Amino acid sequence: MRSRPRWCTLADVTEHLVRWTRELARLVVPVSCPGCGRPDETVCAPCAEPLSRAPRRVEADAPRLDRLDGVPPLPVWALVAYTGHVRHLVVAWKDRGRTDLDRLLAGSLRRAAAHVGPAVGSCVGSPVGAPAGTGAAPEVLVVPAPSSAAARRARGREPVQVLARAVARGLGDAGIRARPARVLGRRGRVRDQVGLGSRARGRNQAASVVVRRRALARCAPEGRPVCLLVDDVLTTGATLAAAERALEGAGCDVVGGLVVAATPPPDARSARGPTSPAQRCTGPGEGG
């Protein structure tokens, strides 16, 4: 029996045109390091070096992660501060079609996921160092922060999904059963977050993040799903807070978040120190 042809929508055509245009542009325009502009290098060693560091806890500096209900904020790890050359690199990867940076960023988050694996494993009851797939601990769903339809069309893809796949592999390296799970979506029109303050970001995200119930049921058909959120940048925490609320409302346990970079607070309040992970689950605290 012959299968019915799949008709392309206007969004499909637009997505393919954006991708082809960017690939053609890379053949014509010389490649340079997006961090410092050094020619003929995908990314130079000094700009890539910060992404090789161990992740650290950053939720104390993200005001929108404060739940105001007595529950400690969601533990979130970041590799580096979202400043200087790192900022240029992430923007180029996410919004300027530099898909050639996928390997660098995915590899960095895979290593970071292996580093935080013991903390995540303690939340789900997985023995540290045990081979992946052993024991009765539930599988962790690695959930990428959702993009709006407009952002997907403009970028031709959802780059955070690349990170989610890498994080799932990194947790597997640490002996944690994990799989990427695209179970969040956007509802309605969402403004671009760039330039918005903390309160505006919170309002912008509050009701826009929704759970794809069918996708969630396919990924976790039994029991209470355990989720780890993934995003590229943590600014005020509005996106991760909205994702946490949506997943909890769907019956999930959200154990933390992992991002490439975090925007430092304007008044450098990082001296306060991170919330102890023991308040959310047992495990090691801030990375080295």
Secondary structure, 3 states (H helix, E strand, C coil): CCCCCCCCCHHHHHHHHHHHHHHHHHHHCCCECCCCCCECCCCCHHHHHHHHCCCEECHHHCHHHCCCCCCCCCCEEEEEECCHHHHHHHHHHHHCCCHHHHHHHHHHHHHHHHHHHHHHHHHHCCCCCCCCCCCCCCCEEEEECCCCHHHHHHHCCCCHHHHHHHHHHHHHHCCCCEEECCCEEECCCCCCCCCCCHHHHHHHHHCCEEECHHHHHHHCCCCCCEEEEEEEEECCCHHHHHHHHHHHHCCCEEEEEEEEEECCCCCCHHHHCCCCHHHCCCCCCCCC
